[in-house]
Amino acid sequence: MDSTFLLERGRLARALAGRDKGEVFVITEILSKDYVLIADGKRRSLRNPKKKKIKHLSLYKDKIILDGDNLTDSYIRKMLKPYGN
């Protein structure tokens, strides 16, 4: 795990602070240089993503594809399963 990876949509990240500390999420949208929206398909769905400060995330080198008609919460859960979610 290294936080020097490029910040982009679809990048996986682990929360370092807050109630969701230790959970793995996927970045669904970049709001500004300080904030992103993240989802995990369970508590934070694509319809209700969490706004999170970038400094509270540790980025993974792994990325999932967030394009297409089959993008659902179940797809995100399936992709995050190997990371312990």
Summary of the structure (lengths in Angstrom):
residues: 85
radius of gyration: 11.5
end to end distance: 16.2
largest distance: 32.5
contacts: 234
relative contact order: 0.28
helix: 16%
strand: 33%
